[in-house]
Amino acid sequence: MSDQKSDRWKRNLLVFLGGQTVSSLGSMIVGYAVMWHLTVETGSAAVLTLSVAAGMLPQAVVSVFGGVWADRHSRKLLIIGADSAIAVATLVLALLMLSGVGDLWMIFVAMAVRSALAGIQGPAANAMLPQIVPAEHLMRVNGAQQTIQSGMMLFAPAVAAAVYASTGIVAVFFIDVVTAVAGVLLLLLVPVARTVRSMEPISYFGDLLAGVRYVKGNPSVRWVMGLVAVVMFMAGAPAHLTPLMITRSFGDEVWMLSVNELFWSVGMVLGGALMAVFGPRAKRRVRLMVAASVGVGVLVVGLGVSGDFWVFSVAGLVICILFQTLLVPAATVLQEQVEDAMRGRVFGFYGIVMSVAMPVSMIVFGPLADRFAVESVMVLAGILLLGCLVGMLALGGARRSLATVGENDDRDELLVSRG
């Protein structure tokens, strides 16, 4: 009987990950193709900035409400509804462009709609995963999922370039419609239990406030989110400024820019794979996350002081490995230690952190790179990150939060060994 149960959850997981992978691949292909289409058609940095804002900000705003919905309604149906609506919005845009109507504002609206629906899908998918996967396998599954997502970041640009160059942007939109429908059909095959609430919902706003109070009053959740926010904010701009530093300091050869992108992408793949294999063996995940954060700070400084292109590239690869060493355990801790009835709201807030930290980082540090050397900006960001980490660890409240997460880790490990 136990073997049948094991086979059942593994089969459900494979179907779930297969559907999410296919759907995400279509979304990535559209993202790259739209960026290139707008670049070719307009050549305007302002237009690209607006497209980035349309593609990211709605998700950050809607994630708050998406988390509430994920705790009130069927998470499976929310994902299916979001994917279906994304397919419809993309299909409408494709048909309009086929008819000869292709104004920029329509593309922006479509990207904003897609982003808002992703704000519904993200919290629901993260909250639903523990309903499919046993707690002792969450770290491995999260690592595998990150590996797949990072691998698609290597594959999607090539597919987008090939389709866009040969057939145009409309064909890319139709591919996204097909992948979204495929993701929906696969998810329909996955049985998911309904979330059981300890009390009747009062109102959406009341549920939202309850989620805020939960995060504020839960040291483990508060500390994990704070750590991720600090690292993503301080390291976000350096990650996006590496091409600029290469062209200014090492040369403007295209192969250098390609190697840089390849090393960062490979680092994300390797990091996810390492966490999938070795992450479950980590006995002190909090210490692992802190060590990874410190390593990111040191290496961001290293980016600024490196005088050799290959040293610079390897440092970027290791930074991405450390990113995964932070993000995979962080998501796992939230999935394990947040009660099921509150998990959607917590991941709604977590989605805001992930969506907003890097764009805000660019807003703060990006202009500095036009006034000062990029190396100086990277050194500054790395030192600030290390300083913030020292400050967080020096606070009594932070130390108590660390202890709480560690105690929960010990309790979970004991329960797993007994179960």
C-alpha positions in Angstrom: 0.0 0.0 0.0 2.8 2.4 0.9 4.5 1.7 -2.5 1.2 2.6 -4.3 0.9 5.8 -2.3 4.5 6.7 -3.2 3.9 6.0 -6.8 0.7 8.1 -6.7 2.3 11.3 -5.4 5.2 11.0 -7.7 2.9 10.5 -10.7 0.8 13.5 -9.7 4.0 15.6 -9.2 5.4 14.7 -12.6 2.1 15.7 -14.3 1.9 18.9 -12.3 5.5 19.9 -13.0 5.0 18.9 -16.7 2.1 21.2 -17.0 3.7 24.1 -15.2 6.9 23.6 -17.3 5.1 23.7 -20.6 3.1 26.7 -19.6 6.1 28.6 -18.2 8.1 27.8 -21.4 5.4 29.5 -23.5 5.4 32.5 -21.2 9.2 32.8 -21.4 9.2 32.6 -25.2 6.6 35.4 -25.4 8.6 37.5 -23.0 11.8 37.4 -25.0 10.0 37.7 -28.4 8.0 40.8 -27.2 11.2 42.5 -25.9 12.9 41.9 -29.3 9.8 42.9 -31.2 9.6 46.2 -29.4 13.3 46.8 -29.8 13.2 46.2 -33.5 10.0 48.2 -34.1 10.7 51.2 -31.9 14.4 51.2 -30.8 13.2 53.2 -27.8 14.5 52.6 -24.3 11.4 54.3 -22.9 9.2 51.7 -24.7 11.2 48.9 -23.3 11.0 50.4 -19.8 7.2 50.6 -20.1 7.0 47.0 -21.3 9.1 45.8 -18.3 6.8 47.8 -16.0 3.7 46.3 -17.6 5.1 42.8 -17.4 6.1 43.0 -13.7 4.2 45.6 -11.6 0.7 44.1 -12.0 2.0 40.7 -10.7 3.4 42.4 -7.6 0.1 44.2 -6.9 -2.2 41.2 -7.6 0.0 38.8 -5.7 -1.5 40.2 -2.4 -5.0 39.4 -3.5 -3.9 36.2 -5.2 -2.7 34.9 -1.9 -6.0 35.5 -0.3 -7.8 33.8 -3.1 -5.5 30.8 -2.8 -6.6 30.4 0.8 -10.3 30.8 0.1 -10.8 28.9 -3.1 -9.5 25.8 -4.9 -5.8 26.4 -5.8 -6.0 24.0 -8.7 -8.9 25.9 -10.2 -7.2 29.2 -9.7 -4.2 28.0 -11.6 -6.4 26.6 -14.4 -8.4 29.8 -14.5 -5.3 32.0 -14.7 -3.7 29.9 -17.4 -6.9 29.8 -19.4 -7.3 33.6 -19.1 -3.7 34.1 -20.2 -4.4 31.9 -23.3 -7.5 34.0 -24.1 -5.7 37.3 -23.7 -2.8 36.2 -25.9 -5.2 34.7 -28.5 -7.1 38.0 -28.7 -3.9 39.9 -29.2 -2.7 37.5 -31.9 -6.0 37.8 -33.8 -6.0 41.6 -33.6 -2.4 41.7 -34.9 -3.4 39.3 -37.7 -6.1 41.7 -38.7 -3.6 44.5 -39.0 -4.2 46.2 -35.7 -0.9 46.2 -33.8 -0.7 49.4 -31.6 1.8 49.4 -28.8 -0.8 50.0 -26.2 -2.5 46.7 -27.0 0.8 44.9 -26.4 1.2 46.7 -23.1 -2.4 45.9 -22.0 -1.9 42.2 -22.9 1.4 42.1 -21.0 -0.2 43.7 -18.0 -3.1 41.2 -18.1 -0.7 38.3 -18.3 1.3 39.7 -15.4 -1.8 40.2 -13.2 -2.9 36.7 -13.9 0.6 35.4 -13.0 0.0 37.1 -9.6 -2.9 34.8 -9.1 -1.2 31.7 -10.4 2.1 32.1 -8.5 0.8 32.0 -4.9 -1.6 29.2 -5.7 1.1 27.0 -7.3 3.5 27.5 -4.4 0.8 26.9 -1.8 -0.5 23.8 -3.7 2.9 22.0 -4.0 2.9 20.8 -0.3 -0.6 19.3 -0.9 1.0 17.1 -3.6 4.5 16.4 -2.2 5.3 14.9 1.2 7.2 17.3 3.5 10.4 15.3 3.5 10.7 15.6 -0.3 9.9 19.4 -0.6 13.5 20.5 -0.7 14.4 18.1 -3.4 11.3 19.0 -5.5 11.9 22.7 -5.1 15.5 22.3 -6.2 14.3 20.2 -9.2 11.7 22.8 -10.1 14.3 25.6 -9.9 16.6 23.6 -12.1 13.9 23.1 -14.7 13.0 26.8 -14.7 16.6 27.9 -15.0 17.1 25.4 -17.8 14.3 26.9 -19.7 16.0 30.2 -19.4 18.7 28.7 -21.6 16.3 27.1 -24.0 13.5 29.7 -24.4 15.6 32.5 -26.0 16.8 30.2 -28.8 13.2 29.0 -29.5 11.9 32.6 -29.4 14.6 33.8 -31.7 14.0 31.0 -34.2 10.3 31.4 -34.3 10.3 35.2 -34.3 13.0 35.5 -37.0 11.2 33.0 -39.3 7.5 33.7 -38.8 7.1 36.8 -36.7 5.6 37.8 -33.3 2.0 36.4 -34.0 3.3 32.9 -34.4 5.0 33.2 -30.9 1.6 34.2 -29.4 0.0 31.1 -30.9 2.7 28.9 -29.4 1.9 30.5 -26.0 -1.8 29.7 -26.4 -1.0 26.1 -27.2 1.4 25.7 -24.2 -1.1 27.3 -21.8 -3.9 24.9 -23.0 -1.5 22.0 -22.6 -0.7 23.1 -19.1 -4.4 23.3 -18.2 -5.1 19.8 -19.6 -2.3 18.3 -17.6 -3.3 20.0 -14.4 -6.8 18.6 -14.7 -5.3 15.2 -14.2 -3.9 16.0 -10.8 -6.1 15.4 -7.8 -5.8 18.1 -5.1 -7.6 18.1 -1.7 -9.5 21.3 -0.8 -7.9 23.6 1.8 -9.5 23.2 5.2 -9.9 26.5 7.1 -10.1 26.7 10.9 -12.7 29.4 10.7 -15.2 30.8 8.2 -13.8 33.6 6.0 -15.1 37.0 6.9 -14.1 39.2 3.9 -11.3 39.5 1.4 -9.9 42.5 3.2 -10.2 40.7 6.6 -8.3 37.7 5.2 -5.7 40.1 3.9 -5.2 41.7 7.2 -5.1 38.3 8.9 -2.3 37.4 6.5 -0.4 40.6 7.4 -0.8 39.9 11.1 0.4 36.3 10.5 3.6 37.4 8.8 4.2 40.1 11.3 3.7 37.8 14.2 5.6 34.8 12.8 9.4 35.2 13.4 10.3 32.4 11.0 8.3 33.8 8.1 9.3 37.4 8.8 13.0 36.6 8.9 13.0 34.4 5.8 11.2 37.1 3.8 13.5 39.8 5.1 16.6 37.9 4.3 15.5 37.2 0.7 14.4 40.8 0.2 17.7 42.2 1.3 19.8 39.8 -0.8 17.6 40.2 -3.9 17.6 44.0 -3.5 21.3 44.5 -3.0 22.4 41.9 -5.6 19.7 42.6 -8.2 21.3 45.6 -9.8 24.8 44.1 -10.0 23.3 41.1 -11.7 21.7 43.3 -14.4 24.8 45.7 -14.7 27.3 42.9 -15.6 26.9 43.5 -19.4 27.5 47.2 -18.9 30.7 46.5 -16.9 31.9 44.0 -19.6 31.5 46.6 -22.4 33.2 49.3 -20.3 36.1 47.3 -18.8 36.7 44.2 -20.8 35.6 45.0 -24.4 32.4 45.1 -26.4 32.9 41.8 -28.2 29.6 39.9 -28.5 31.1 36.6 -27.4 32.0 38.1 -24.0 28.4 39.2 -23.4 27.2 35.7 -24.5 29.6 34.0 -22.2 28.5 36.2 -19.3 24.8 35.3 -19.9 25.7 31.6 -20.3 27.7 31.5 -17.0 24.9 33.1 -15.0 22.2 30.8 -16.5 24.4 27.7 -16.0 25.0 28.8 -12.4 21.2 28.9 -11.8 20.8 25.4 -13.3 23.7 24.0 -11.3 22.5 25.7 -8.1 19.0 24.2 -8.5 20.5 20.7 -9.3 22.8 20.8 -6.3 19.9 21.7 -4.0 17.8 18.9 -5.4 20.6 16.4 -4.7 22.2 17.7 -1.5 19.6 20.1 -0.1 17.6 17.5 1.7 20.8 16.5 3.6 21.2 20.0 5.1 20.5 19.8 8.8 20.6 23.5 9.4 18.9 25.3 6.6 19.0 28.7 8.2 22.8 28.5 8.5 22.9 27.5 4.8 20.8 30.5 3.8 22.9 32.9 5.9 26.1 31.4 4.5 24.8 31.7 0.9 23.8 35.3 1.5 27.2 36.2 2.9 28.8 34.5 -0.1 26.7 36.6 -2.5 27.8 39.8 -0.7 31.5 38.8 -0.9 31.3 37.8 -4.6 29.4 40.9 -5.6 32.3 42.9 -4.2 34.5 40.5 -6.1 32.7 41.4 -9.4 33.8 45.0 -8.8 37.4 44.3 -8.0 38.0 41.5 -10.5 40.4 42.6 -13.3 40.1 39.5 -15.4 37.1 38.6 -17.6 37.2 34.9 -16.7 37.4 35.5 -13.0 34.5 37.9 -13.4 32.4 35.3 -15.2 33.2 32.5 -12.8 32.2 34.8 -9.9 28.8 35.4 -11.6 28.3 31.6 -12.0 29.0 31.0 -8.3 26.7 33.9 -7.3 23.8 32.2 -9.1 24.6 28.9 -7.4 24.4 30.8 -4.1 21.1 32.4 -5.1 19.6 29.0 -5.4 21.2 27.9 -2.2 19.2 30.7 -0.6 15.9 30.6 -2.5 15.3 26.9 -2.6 15.5 26.4 1.2 13.6 29.7 1.8 10.6 28.5 -0.3 10.8 25.1 1.4 10.8 26.6 4.9 7.7 28.7 4.1 5.9 25.7 2.6 6.7 23.5 5.6 6.3 25.8 8.5 3.3 27.9 7.3 -0.1 26.2 8.0 -2.0 25.2 4.9 -4.9 27.6 5.5 -2.5 30.6 5.5 0.1 29.4 2.9 -1.5 31.2 0.0 -1.3 34.6 1.6 2.2 34.1 2.8 3.3 33.2 -0.8 1.4 36.2 -2.0 3.6 38.5 0.1 6.6 36.4 -0.9 5.7 37.0 -4.6 5.8 40.7 -4.0 9.3 40.4 -2.6 10.5 38.5 -5.6 8.8 40.7 -8.1 9.7 44.1 -6.7 13.2 43.7 -5.2 15.2 43.6 -8.4 13.3 46.4 -10.3 13.7 48.7 -7.3 17.3 47.7 -7.0 17.8 48.9 -10.6 16.0 52.1 -9.9 18.3 52.8 -6.9 21.7 51.6 -8.3 21.2 51.9 -12.0 21.5 55.7 -12.2 24.7 55.5 -10.1 26.3 53.4 -12.9 25.9 56.3 -15.3 27.6 58.7 -12.9 30.3 56.4 -11.5 32.3 53.4 -12.5 30.2 50.2 -12.6 32.9 48.5 -10.5 32.3 51.1 -7.7 28.6 50.5 -7.8 29.1 46.7 -7.4 31.5 47.1 -4.6 29.1 49.5 -2.8 26.2 47.0 -3.3 28.2 44.1 -2.0 29.4 46.1 1.1 25.9 47.3 1.8 24.6 43.7 1.6 27.2 42.5 4.0 26.5 45.4 6.3 22.8 44.7 6.3 23.4 41.0 7.1 25.6 41.9 10.0 23.0 44.3 11.2 20.2 41.7 10.9 22.2 39.1 12.8 23.1 41.7 15.5 19.5 42.4 16.3 18.1 40.4 19.2 14.8 39.9 17.4 16.6 38.5 14.3 18.5 36.1 16.5 15.3 35.0 18.1 13.8 34.5 14.7 16.8 32.5 13.6 16.4 30.3 16.7 12.7 29.8 15.9 13.4 28.6 12.4 16.1 26.3 13.7 13.8 24.8 16.3 11.2 24.2 13.6 13.8 22.5 11.5 14.7 20.2 14.4 11.1 19.4 15.0 10.4 18.7 11.4 13.4 16.4 11.1 12.3 14.5 14.2 8.8 14.1 12.8 10.1 12.8 9.5 12.4 10.3 11.2 9.5 9.0 13.3 7.1 8.9 10.4 
